[in-house]
């Protein structure tokens, strides 16, 4: 787990994040964080989508993944850094999935977010980062990506205002 307490450690964190961005050729993602597509299946579905896609995805404490939804299942795999929380809005409730190396604390190296579920994610430590991979099947396509605004979410999930304000663009 990577958490930083002082300026020296913060410099190390920033250095590691910058190394990952450069070495993995990560670019800003519209939902927040940084990503690089690493795989897109050449095999297609009957609807002419790739069978599967996979990306590296990097979040920091300052760069959250804002609430969005896609039309395929998304599988999350933890690689390094701080623990990450995947926030789901479903069945009128906020549900948290803990992704990270601390199995004794209920975290897991893997989670799946089912298609059409509203979700976003955060790094829980104050000065941390998380590097994960996400595999989407059928494959990801930006035309199936919907970034959600706070007005819509508050109307549909009025009891979840705190997390909605945190994970939507203001």
VEXFI-780165 format. One record per atom (N, C-alpha, C): residue in one letter; chain; atom name; x, y, z; residue number from 1. Coordinates in Angstrom, 1 decimal, decimal comma, padded with zeros to 4 digits. Layout:
BEGIN
A;A;CA;X;Y;Z;NUM $
...
END
This chain:
BEGIN
X;A;N;000,8;-001,2;000,0;1 $
X;A;CA;000,0;000,0;000,0;1 $
X;A;C;000,9;001,2;000,0;1 $
X;A;N;000,5;002,2;-000,8;2 $
X;A;CA;001,3;003,4;-000,9;2 $
X;A;C;000,6;004,6;-000,3;2 $
X;A;N;001,0;005,1;000,8;3 $
X;A;CA;000,5;006,3;001,4;3 $
X;A;C;001,6;007,2;001,7;3 $
X;A;N;001,5;008,5;001,5;4 $
X;A;CA;002,6;009,5;001,7;4 $
X;A;C;002,2;010,5;002,8;4 $
X;A;N;003,2;010,7;003,7;5 $
X;A;CA;002,9;011,6;004,8;5 $
X;A;C;003,6;013,0;004,7;5 $
X;A;N;004,7;013,0;004,1;6 $
X;A;CA;005,5;014,3;004,1;6 $
X;A;C;005,9;014,7;002,7;6 $
X;A;N;006,6;015,8;002,5;7 $
X;A;CA;006,9;016,3;001,2;7 $
X;A;C;007,8;015,4;000,5;7 $
X;A;N;008,8;014,7;001,1;8 $
X;A;CA;009,7;013,8;000,5;8 $
X;A;C;008,9;012,6;-000,1;8 $
X;A;N;008,0;012,1;000,7;9 $
X;A;CA;007,2;010,9;000,3;9 $
X;A;C;006,3;011,4;-000,8;9 $
X;A;N;005,7;012,6;-000,7;10 $
X;A;CA;004,9;013,1;-001,8;10 $
X;A;C;005,6;013,2;-003,1;10 $
X;A;N;006,9;013,7;-003,0;11 $
X;A;CA;007,7;013,8;-004,2;11 $
X;A;C;007,9;012,4;-004,8;11 $
X;A;N;008,1;011,4;-004,0;12 $
X;A;CA;008,2;010,0;-004,5;12 $
X;A;C;006,9;009,5;-005,1;12 $
X;A;N;005,8;009,8;-004,5;13 $
X;A;CA;004,5;009,4;-005,1;13 $
X;A;C;004,3;010,1;-006,5;13 $
X;A;N;004,6;011,4;-006,5;14 $
X;A;CA;004,4;012,1;-007,8;14 $
X;A;C;005,3;011,6;-008,8;14 $
X;A;N;006,6;011,2;-008,4;15 $
X;A;CA;007,5;010,6;-009,3;15 $
X;A;C;007,0;009,3;-009,9;15 $
X;A;N;006,5;008,4;-009,0;16 $
X;A;CA;006,0;007,1;-009,4;16 $
X;A;C;004,8;007,3;-010,4;16 $
X;A;N;003,9;008,2;-010,0;17 $
X;A;CA;002,7;008,4;-010,9;17 $
X;A;C;003,2;008,9;-012,3;17 $
X;A;N;004,1;009,9;-012,3;18 $
X;A;CA;004,6;010,4;-013,6;18 $
X;A;C;005,3;009,3;-014,4;18 $
X;A;N;006,1;008,4;-013,6;19 $
X;A;CA;006,8;007,3;-014,3;19 $
X;A;C;005,7;006,4;-015,0;19 $
X;A;N;004,7;006,0;-014,3;20 $
X;A;CA;003,6;005,2;-014,8;20 $
X;A;C;002,9;005,8;-016,0;20 $
X;A;N;002,6;007,1;-015,9;21 $
X;A;CA;002,0;007,8;-017,0;21 $
X;A;C;002,9;007,7;-018,2;21 $
X;A;N;004,2;008,0;-018,1;22 $
X;A;CA;005,1;008,0;-019,2;22 $
X;A;C;005,3;006,6;-019,7;22 $
X;A;N;005,7;005,6;-018,8;23 $
X;A;CA;006,1;004,3;-019,2;23 $
X;A;C;004,9;003,5;-019,9;23 $
X;A;N;003,7;003,8;-019,4;24 $
X;A;CA;002,5;003,1;-019,9;24 $
X;A;C;001,8;003,9;-021,0;24 $
X;A;N;002,3;005,1;-021,3;25 $
X;A;CA;001,7;006,0;-022,3;25 $
X;A;C;000,3;006,3;-022,0;25 $
X;A;N;000,0;006,6;-020,7;26 $
X;A;CA;-001,4;006,9;-020,3;26 $
X;A;C;-001,8;008,3;-020,7;26 $
X;A;N;-003,1;008,5;-021,0;27 $
X;A;CA;-003,6;009,7;-021,4;27 $
X;A;C;-004,8;010,0;-020,5;27 $
X;A;N;-005,2;011,3;-020,3;28 $
X;A;CA;-006,4;011,6;-019,5;28 $
X;A;C;-007,7;010,9;-020,1;28 $
X;A;N;-008,5;010,4;-019,2;29 $
X;A;CA;-009,7;009,7;-019,5;29 $
X;A;C;-010,9;010,7;-019,3;29 $
X;A;N;-011,9;010,8;-020,1;30 $
X;A;CA;-013,0;011,7;-019,9;30 $
X;A;C;-013,7;011,6;-018,6;30 $
X;A;N;-013,7;010,4;-018,0;31 $
X;A;CA;-014,4;010,2;-016,7;31 $
X;A;C;-013,5;010,6;-015,5;31 $
X;A;N;-012,2;010,8;-015,8;32 $
X;A;CA;-011,2;011,1;-014,8;32 $
X;A;C;-010,1;010,1;-014,8;32 $
X;A;N;-009,0;010,4;-014,2;33 $
X;A;CA;-007,9;009,4;-014,2;33 $
X;A;C;-007,1;009,4;-015,6;33 $
X;A;N;-006,3;008,4;-015,7;34 $
X;A;CA;-005,5;008,2;-016,9;34 $
X;A;C;-005,6;006,8;-017,4;34 $
X;A;N;-005,6;006,6;-018,8;35 $
X;A;CA;-005,7;005,3;-019,3;35 $
X;A;C;-004,9;005,0;-020,6;35 $
X;A;N;-004,8;003,8;-020,9;36 $
X;A;CA;-004,3;003,4;-022,2;36 $
X;A;C;-004,9;002,0;-022,6;36 $
X;A;N;-005,5;002,0;-023,7;37 $
X;A;CA;-006,1;000,7;-024,2;37 $
X;A;C;-004,9;-000,2;-024,6;37 $
X;A;N;-004,9;-001,4;-024,1;38 $
X;A;CA;-003,9;-002,4;-024,3;38 $
X;A;C;-004,3;-003,5;-025,2;38 $
X;A;N;-005,6;-003,7;-025,3;39 $
X;A;CA;-006,1;-004,9;-026,1;39 $
X;A;C;-007,5;-004,6;-026,6;39 $
X;A;N;-007,7;-004,9;-027,9;40 $
X;A;CA;-009,0;-004,9;-028,5;40 $
X;A;C;-009,1;-006,1;-029,4;40 $
X;A;N;-010,0;-007,0;-029,0;41 $
X;A;CA;-010,2;-008,3;-029,7;41 $
X;A;C;-010,5;-008,0;-031,2;41 $
X;A;N;-009,9;-008,8;-032,1;42 $
X;A;CA;-010,3;-008,6;-033,5;42 $
X;A;C;-011,6;-009,4;-033,8;42 $
X;A;N;-011,9;-010,4;-032,9;43 $
X;A;CA;-013,2;-011,1;-033,1;43 $
X;A;C;-014,3;-010,2;-032,7;43 $
X;A;N;-015,4;-010,3;-033,4;44 $
X;A;CA;-016,6;-009,4;-033,2;44 $
X;A;C;-017,8;-010,1;-032,7;44 $
X;A;N;-018,7;-009,4;-032,1;45 $
X;A;CA;-020,0;-009,9;-031,7;45 $
X;A;C;-020,9;-009,8;-032,9;45 $
X;A;N;-022,1;-010,4;-032,9;46 $
X;A;CA;-023,1;-010,2;-033,9;46 $
X;A;C;-023,5;-008,7;-034,1;46 $
X;A;N;-023,4;-008,0;-033,1;47 $
X;A;CA;-023,6;-006,5;-033,1;47 $
X;A;C;-022,4;-005,7;-033,6;47 $
X;A;N;-021,4;-006,4;-034,1;48 $
X;A;CA;-020,2;-005,9;-034,6;48 $
X;A;C;-019,3;-005,1;-033,6;48 $
X;A;N;-019,4;-005,5;-032,3;49 $
X;A;CA;-018,5;-005,0;-031,3;49 $
X;A;C;-017,3;-005,9;-031,1;49 $
X;A;N;-016,2;-005,4;-030,6;50 $
X;A;CA;-015,1;-006,3;-030,2;50 $
X;A;C;-015,6;-007,2;-029,1;50 $
X;A;N;-015,1;-008,5;-029,1;51 $
X;A;CA;-015,6;-009,4;-028,0;51 $
X;A;C;-015,1;-008,9;-026,7;51 $
X;A;N;-013,9;-008,2;-026,6;52 $
X;A;CA;-013,3;-007,8;-025,4;52 $
X;A;C;-012,3;-006,7;-025,6;52 $
X;A;N;-012,2;-005,8;-024,7;53 $
X;A;CA;-011,1;-004,7;-024,7;53 $
X;A;C;-010,5;-004,7;-023,3;53 $
X;A;N;-009,3;-004,2;-023,2;54 $
X;A;CA;-008,7;-004,1;-021,9;54 $
X;A;C;-007,8;-002,8;-021,8;54 $
X;A;N;-007,8;-002,2;-020,7;55 $
X;A;CA;-007,0;-000,9;-020,5;55 $
X;A;C;-006,2;-001,0;-019,2;55 $
X;A;N;-005,1;-000,2;-019,1;56 $
X;A;CA;-004,6;000,2;-017,9;56 $
X;A;C;-005,3;001,4;-017,5;56 $
X;A;N;-005,6;001,6;-016,1;57 $
X;A;CA;-006,3;002,7;-015,6;57 $
X;A;C;-005,6;003,2;-014,3;57 $
X;A;N;-005,3;004,4;-014,3;58 $
X;A;CA;-004,6;005,0;-013,1;58 $
X;A;C;-005,4;006,1;-012,5;58 $
X;A;N;-005,6;006,0;-011,2;59 $
X;A;CA;-006,3;007,1;-010,4;59 $
X;A;C;-005,4;007,5;-009,3;59 $
X;A;N;-005,5;008,8;-009,0;60 $
X;A;CA;-004,8;009,3;-007,8;60 $
X;A;C;-005,9;009,8;-006,8;60 $
X;A;N;-005,4;010,2;-005,7;61 $
X;A;CA;-006,4;010,8;-004,7;61 $
X;A;C;-007,1;012,0;-005,3;61 $
X;A;N;-006,4;012,8;-006,1;62 $
X;A;CA;-007,0;014,0;-006,7;62 $
X;A;C;-007,8;013,7;-008,0;62 $
X;A;N;-007,5;012,6;-008,6;63 $
X;A;CA;-008,2;012,3;-009,9;63 $
X;A;C;-009,1;011,1;-009,7;63 $
X;A;N;-010,4;011,4;-009,5;64 $
X;A;CA;-011,4;010,3;-009,3;64 $
X;A;C;-012,0;009,9;-010,6;64 $
X;A;N;-012,6;008,8;-010,6;65 $
X;A;CA;-013,4;008,4;-011,8;65 $
X;A;C;-014,9;008,8;-011,5;65 $
X;A;N;-015,4;009,7;-012,3;66 $
X;A;CA;-016,7;010,3;-012,1;66 $
X;A;C;-017,8;009,2;-012,5;66 $
X;A;N;-019,0;009,4;-011,9;67 $
X;A;CA;-020,1;008,5;-012,2;67 $
X;A;C;-020,4;008,4;-013,7;67 $
X;A;N;-020,5;007,2;-014,1;68 $
X;A;CA;-020,8;006,9;-015,5;68 $
X;A;C;-021,4;005,5;-015,6;68 $
X;A;N;-021,8;005,1;-016,8;69 $
X;A;CA;-022,2;003,7;-017,0;69 $
X;A;C;-021,9;003,4;-018,5;69 $
X;A;N;-021,7;002,1;-018,6;70 $
X;A;CA;-021,5;001,5;-019,9;70 $
X;A;C;-022,4;000,3;-020,2;70 $
X;A;N;-022,5;-000,1;-021,4;71 $
X;A;CA;-023,4;-001,2;-021,8;71 $
X;A;C;-022,8;-002,6;-021,8;71 $
X;A;N;-021,7;-002,8;-021,1;72 $
X;A;CA;-021,0;-004,1;-021,0;72 $
X;A;C;-020,5;-004,3;-019,6;72 $
X;A;N;-020,3;-005,5;-019,2;73 $
X;A;CA;-019,6;-005,8;-017,9;73 $
X;A;C;-018,2;-005,3;-017,9;73 $
X;A;N;-017,7;-004,7;-016,8;74 $
X;A;CA;-016,4;-004,3;-016,7;74 $
X;A;C;-015,7;-005,0;-015,5;74 $
X;A;N;-014,6;-005,7;-015,8;75 $
X;A;CA;-013,8;-006,4;-014,8;75 $
X;A;C;-012,6;-005,6;-014,4;75 $
X;A;N;-012,4;-005,5;-013,1;76 $
X;A;CA;-011,3;-004,6;-012,5;76 $
X;A;C;-010,3;-005,5;-011,8;76 $
X;A;N;-009,0;-005,3;-012,1;77 $
X;A;CA;-007,9;-006,0;-011,6;77 $
X;A;C;-006,9;-005,1;-011,0;77 $
X;A;N;-006,6;-005,3;-009,7;78 $
X;A;CA;-005,6;-004,4;-009,0;78 $
X;A;C;-004,2;-004,8;-009,3;78 $
X;A;N;-003,3;-003,8;-009,5;79 $
X;A;CA;-001,9;-004,0;-009,8;79 $
X;A;C;-001,0;-003,5;-008,7;79 $
X;A;N;-001,1;-002,2;-008,4;80 $
X;A;CA;-000,2;-001,6;-007,4;80 $
X;A;C;-000,8;-000,3;-006,9;80 $
X;A;N;-000,2;000,1;-005,7;81 $
X;A;CA;-000,6;001,4;-005,2;81 $
X;A;C;-001,5;001,2;-004,0;81 $
X;A;N;-002,3;002,3;-003,8;82 $
X;A;CA;-003,3;002,3;-002,7;82 $
X;A;C;-004,6;001,6;-003,0;82 $
X;A;N;-005,3;001,3;-002,0;83 $
X;A;CA;-006,6;000,7;-002,2;83 $
X;A;C;-007,5;001,6;-002,9;83 $
X;A;N;-008,5;001,1;-003,6;84 $
X;A;CA;-009,4;001,8;-004,4;84 $
X;A;C;-010,8;001,4;-004,1;84 $
X;A;N;-011,8;002,3;-004,1;85 $
X;A;CA;-013,2;001,9;-003,9;85 $
X;A;C;-013,9;002,2;-005,2;85 $
X;A;N;-014,6;001,2;-005,6;86 $
X;A;CA;-015,6;001,3;-006,8;86 $
X;A;C;-016,9;001,6;-006,1;86 $
X;A;N;-017,5;002,7;-006,5;87 $
X;A;CA;-018,8;003,2;-005,9;87 $
X;A;C;-019,9;002,9;-006,9;87 $
X;A;N;-020,9;002,1;-006,5;88 $
X;A;CA;-022,0;001,7;-007,4;88 $
X;A;C;-023,2;002,4;-006,9;88 $
X;A;N;-024,1;002,9;-007,8;89 $
X;A;CA;-025,4;003,4;-007,5;89 $
X;A;C;-026,4;002,4;-008,2;89 $
X;A;N;-027,0;001,6;-007,3;90 $
X;A;CA;-028,0;000,6;-007,9;90 $
X;A;C;-029,0;000,4;-006,8;90 $
X;A;N;-030,2;000,0;-007,3;91 $
X;A;CA;-031,3;-000,3;-006,4;91 $
X;A;C;-031,6;000,8;-005,4;91 $
X;A;N;-031,4;002,1;-005,8;92 $
X;A;CA;-031,6;003,2;-004,9;92 $
X;A;C;-030,6;003,3;-003,8;92 $
X;A;N;-029,4;002,6;-003,9;93 $
X;A;CA;-028,4;002,6;-002,8;93 $
X;A;C;-027,0;002,8;-003,4;93 $
X;A;N;-026,2;003,3;-002,5;94 $
X;A;CA;-024,7;003,4;-002,8;94 $
X;A;C;-024,1;002,1;-002,2;94 $
X;A;N;-023,4;001,4;-003,1;95 $
X;A;CA;-022,7;000,2;-002,7;95 $
X;A;C;-021,2;000,4;-003,0;95 $
X;A;N;-020,3;-000,1;-002,1;96 $
X;A;CA;-018,9;000,1;-002,3;96 $
X;A;C;-018,2;-001,3;-002,4;96 $
X;A;N;-017,4;-001,4;-003,5;97 $
X;A;CA;-016,5;-002,6;-003,7;97 $
X;A;C;-015,1;-002,1;-003,4;97 $
X;A;N;-014,4;-002,8;-002,6;98 $
X;A;CA;-013,0;-002,5;-002,2;98 $
X;A;C;-012,1;-003,3;-003,0;98 $
X;A;N;-011,2;-002,6;-003,7;99 $
X;A;CA;-010,2;-003,2;-004,6;99 $
X;A;C;-008,8;-002,9;-004,0;99 $
X;A;N;-008,0;-003,9;-003,8;100 $
X;A;CA;-006,7;-003,6;-003,2;100 $
X;A;C;-006,0;-004,9;-002,7;100 $
X;A;N;-004,9;-004,7;-002,1;101 $
X;A;CA;-004,1;-005,8;-001,6;101 $
X;A;C;-004,4;-006,3;-000,2;101 $
X;A;N;-005,2;-005,6;000,5;102 $
X;A;CA;-005,5;-005,9;001,9;102 $
X;A;C;-006,7;-006,9;002,1;102 $
X;A;N;-006,4;-008,1;001,8;103 $
X;A;CA;-007,5;-009,1;001,8;103 $
X;A;C;-008,1;-009,3;003,2;103 $
X;A;N;-007,3;-009,1;004,2;104 $
X;A;CA;-007,7;-009,2;005,6;104 $
X;A;C;-008,7;-008,1;006,0;104 $
X;A;N;-008,7;-007,0;005,2;105 $
X;A;CA;-009,7;-005,9;005,4;105 $
X;A;C;-010,8;-006,0;004,5;105 $
X;A;N;-011,0;-007,1;003,8;106 $
X;A;CA;-012,2;-007,2;002,9;106 $
X;A;C;-012,0;-006,7;001,5;106 $
X;A;N;-010,7;-006,4;001,2;107 $
X;A;CA;-010,4;-006,0;-000,2;107 $
X;A;C;-010,2;-007,2;-001,1;107 $
X;A;N;-010,3;-007,0;-002,4;108 $
X;A;CA;-010,1;-008,1;-003,3;108 $
X;A;C;-009,2;-007,6;-004,4;108 $
X;A;N;-008,5;-008,5;-005,1;109 $
X;A;CA;-007,7;-008,1;-006,2;109 $
X;A;C;-008,6;-008,0;-007,5;109 $
X;A;N;-009,9;-008,4;-007,4;110 $
X;A;CA;-010,7;-008,4;-008,6;110 $
X;A;C;-012,2;-008,1;-008,2;110 $
X;A;N;-012,8;-007,3;-009,0;111 $
X;A;CA;-014,3;-007,1;-008,9;111 $
X;A;C;-014,9;-006,9;-010,3;111 $
X;A;N;-016,1;-007,2;-010,4;112 $
X;A;CA;-016,8;-006,9;-011,7;112 $
X;A;C;-018,0;-005,9;-011,5;112 $
X;A;N;-018,1;-005,0;-012,4;113 $
X;A;CA;-019,3;-004,1;-012,4;113 $
X;A;C;-020,1;-004,5;-013,6;113 $
X;A;N;-021,3;-004,9;-013,2;114 $
X;A;CA;-022,3;-005,4;-014,3;114 $
X;A;C;-022,7;-004,3;-015,2;114 $
X;A;N;-023,0;-004,6;-016,4;115 $
X;A;CA;-023,5;-003,6;-017,4;115 $
X;A;C;-024,6;-002,8;-016,9;115 $
X;A;N;-024,7;-001,6;-017,4;116 $
X;A;CA;-025,7;-000,6;-017,1;116 $
X;A;C;-025,8;-000,1;-015,6;116 $
X;A;N;-024,8;-000,5;-014,8;117 $
X;A;CA;-024,8;000,0;-013,4;117 $
X;A;C;-024,0;001,3;-013,4;117 $
X;A;N;-024,5;002,3;-012,7;118 $
X;A;CA;-023,8;003,6;-012,5;118 $
X;A;C;-022,6;003,3;-011,5;118 $
X;A;N;-021,4;003,8;-011,9;119 $
X;A;CA;-020,3;003,6;-011,1;119 $
X;A;C;-019,2;004,7;-011,3;119 $
X;A;N;-018,4;004,8;-010,3;120 $
X;A;CA;-017,2;005,7;-010,3;120 $
X;A;C;-016,3;005,1;-009,3;120 $
X;A;N;-015,1;005,7;-009,2;121 $
X;A;CA;-014,1;005,1;-008,2;121 $
X;A;C;-013,2;006,2;-007,6;121 $
X;A;N;-012,7;005,9;-006,4;122 $
X;A;CA;-011,8;006,8;-005,7;122 $
X;A;C;-010,6;006,0;-005,1;122 $
X;A;N;-009,5;006,7;-004,9;123 $
X;A;CA;-008,4;006,2;-004,1;123 $
X;A;C;-008,7;006,7;-002,7;123 $
X;A;N;-008,7;005,9;-001,8;124 $
X;A;CA;-009,1;006,3;-000,4;124 $
X;A;C;-008,0;006,9;000,4;124 $
X;A;N;-006,8;006,7;000,2;125 $
X;A;CA;-005,7;007,4;001,0;125 $
X;A;C;-005,6;008,8;000,5;125 $
X;A;N;-005,2;009,7;001,4;126 $
X;A;CA;-005,1;011,1;001,0;126 $
X;A;C;-004,1;011,4;-000,1;126 $
X;A;N;-003,0;010,8;-000,1;127 $
X;A;CA;-001,9;011,0;-001,1;127 $
X;A;C;-001,5;009,7;-001,7;127 $
X;A;N;-002,4;009,1;-002,5;128 $
X;A;CA;-002,1;007,8;-003,0;128 $
X;A;C;-002,5;007,7;-004,5;128 $
X;A;N;-002,2;006,6;-005,0;129 $
X;A;CA;-002,6;006,3;-006,4;129 $
X;A;C;-002,9;004,8;-006,5;129 $
X;A;N;-003,7;004,4;-007,5;130 $
X;A;CA;-003,9;003,0;-007,8;130 $
X;A;C;-003,8;002,7;-009,3;130 $
X;A;N;-003,1;001,7;-009,6;131 $
X;A;CA;-003,0;001,2;-011,0;131 $
X;A;C;-003,8;-000,1;-011,1;131 $
X;A;N;-004,7;-000,1;-012,0;132 $
X;A;CA;-005,6;-001,2;-012,2;132 $
X;A;C;-005,6;-001,5;-013,7;132 $
X;A;N;-006,2;-002,7;-014,0;133 $
X;A;CA;-006,6;-003,0;-015,4;133 $
X;A;C;-008,1;-003,2;-015,4;133 $
X;A;N;-008,7;-002,8;-016,5;134 $
X;A;CA;-010,2;-003,0;-016,7;134 $
X;A;C;-010,4;-003,7;-018,0;134 $
X;A;N;-011,1;-004,8;-017,9;135 $
X;A;CA;-011,4;-005,6;-019,1;135 $
X;A;C;-012,9;-005,5;-019,3;135 $
X;A;N;-013,4;-005,2;-020,5;136 $
X;A;CA;-014,8;-004,9;-020,8;136 $
X;A;C;-015,2;-006,0;-021,9;136 $
X;A;N;-016,3;-006,7;-021,6;137 $
X;A;CA;-016,8;-007,6;-022,5;137 $
X;A;C;-018,4;-007,6;-022,6;137 $
X;A;N;-019,0;-007,5;-023,7;138 $
X;A;CA;-018,4;-007,1;-025,0;138 $
X;A;C;-017,6;-005,8;-024,9;138 $
X;A;N;-016,7;-005,7;-025,9;139 $
X;A;CA;-015,7;-004,6;-025,8;139 $
X;A;C;-016,2;-003,2;-025,7;139 $
X;A;N;-015,4;-002,4;-025,0;140 $
X;A;CA;-015,7;-001,0;-024,8;140 $
X;A;C;-015,8;-000,2;-026,1;140 $
X;A;N;-016,8;000,7;-026,1;141 $
X;A;CA;-016,9;001,6;-027,2;141 $
X;A;C;-017,5;002,9;-026,6;141 $
X;A;N;-016,8;004,1;-027,0;142 $
X;A;CA;-017,2;005,3;-026,4;142 $
X;A;C;-018,7;005,7;-026,7;142 $
X;A;N;-019,3;005,1;-027,7;143 $
X;A;CA;-020,7;005,4;-028,0;143 $
X;A;C;-021,6;004,8;-027,0;143 $
X;A;N;-021,1;003,8;-026,2;144 $
X;A;CA;-021,8;003,1;-025,1;144 $
X;A;C;-021,5;003,7;-023,8;144 $
X;A;N;-020,7;004,8;-023,7;145 $
X;A;CA;-020,3;005,4;-022,5;145 $
X;A;C;-021,2;006,6;-022,2;145 $
X;A;N;-021,7;006,7;-021,0;146 $
X;A;CA;-022,5;007,8;-020,6;146 $
X;A;C;-022,0;008,4;-019,2;146 $
X;A;N;-021,5;009,6;-019,3;147 $
X;A;CA;-021,1;010,3;-018,1;147 $
X;A;C;-022,3;011,0;-017,5;147 $
X;A;N;-022,5;010,8;-016,2;148 $
X;A;CA;-023,8;011,3;-015,6;148 $
X;A;C;-023,6;012,5;-014,8;148 $
X;A;N;-024,6;013,4;-014,8;149 $
X;A;CA;-024,5;014,7;-014,1;149 $
X;A;C;-025,2;014,6;-012,7;149 $
X;A;N;-024,9;015,5;-011,8;150 $
X;A;CA;-025,4;015,4;-010,5;150 $
X;A;C;-026,9;015,6;-010,5;150 $
X;A;N;-027,5;016,4;-011,3;151 $
X;A;CA;-028,9;016,7;-011,4;151 $
X;A;C;-029,7;015,4;-011,6;151 $
X;A;N;-029,3;014,6;-012,6;152 $
X;A;CA;-029,9;013,3;-012,9;152 $
X;A;C;-029,8;012,4;-011,7;152 $
X;A;N;-028,5;012,3;-011,2;153 $
X;A;CA;-028,3;011,3;-010,1;153 $
X;A;C;-029,0;011,7;-008,8;153 $
X;A;N;-029,1;013,0;-008,5;154 $
X;A;CA;-029,8;013,4;-007,2;154 $
X;A;C;-031,3;013,1;-007,3;154 $
X;A;N;-031,8;013,3;-008,5;155 $
X;A;CA;-033,2;013,0;-008,8;155 $
X;A;C;-033,5;011,5;-008,6;155 $
X;A;N;-032,6;010,7;-009,0;156 $
X;A;CA;-032,8;009,2;-008,9;156 $
X;A;C;-032,2;008,6;-007,7;156 $
X;A;N;-031,3;009,2;-007,0;157 $
X;A;CA;-030,7;008,7;-005,8;157 $
X;A;C;-030,6;009,8;-004,7;157 $
X;A;N;-031,7;010,3;-004,3;158 $
X;A;CA;-031,7;011,5;-003,4;158 $
X;A;C;-031,0;011,3;-002,1;158 $
X;A;N;-030,9;010,1;-001,6;159 $
X;A;CA;-030,3;009,7;-000,3;159 $
X;A;C;-028,7;009,7;-000,4;159 $
X;A;N;-028,2;009,8;-001,6;160 $
X;A;CA;-026,8;009,6;-001,8;160 $
X;A;C;-026,0;010,9;-002,3;160 $
X;A;N;-026,5;012,0;-001,8;161 $
X;A;CA;-026,0;013,3;-002,2;161 $
X;A;C;-024,5;013,5;-002,0;161 $
X;A;N;-024,0;013,0;-000,8;162 $
X;A;CA;-022,5;013,2;-000,6;162 $
X;A;C;-021,6;012,6;-001,6;162 $
X;A;N;-021,9;011,3;-001,9;163 $
X;A;CA;-021,0;010,6;-002,9;163 $
X;A;C;-021,3;011,1;-004,3;163 $
X;A;N;-022,5;011,5;-004,6;164 $
X;A;CA;-022,9;012,1;-005,9;164 $
X;A;C;-022,1;013,4;-006,1;164 $
X;A;N;-022,1;014,3;-005,1;165 $
X;A;CA;-021,3;015,5;-005,2;165 $
X;A;C;-019,8;015,3;-005,4;165 $
X;A;N;-019,3;014,2;-004,8;166 $
X;A;CA;-017,9;013,9;-004,9;166 $
X;A;C;-017,5;013,4;-006,2;166 $
X;A;N;-018,4;012,6;-006,9;167 $
X;A;CA;-018,1;011,9;-008,1;167 $
X;A;C;-018,8;012,4;-009,3;167 $
X;A;N;-019,2;013,7;-009,3;168 $
X;A;CA;-019,7;014,3;-010,6;168 $
X;A;C;-019,0;015,6;-010,8;168 $
X;A;N;-018,9;016,0;-012,0;169 $
X;A;CA;-018,3;017,3;-012,4;169 $
X;A;C;-019,2;018,4;-011,9;169 $
X;A;N;-018,7;019,4;-011,2;170 $
X;A;CA;-019,5;020,5;-010,7;170 $
X;A;C;-019,5;021,7;-011,6;170 $
END
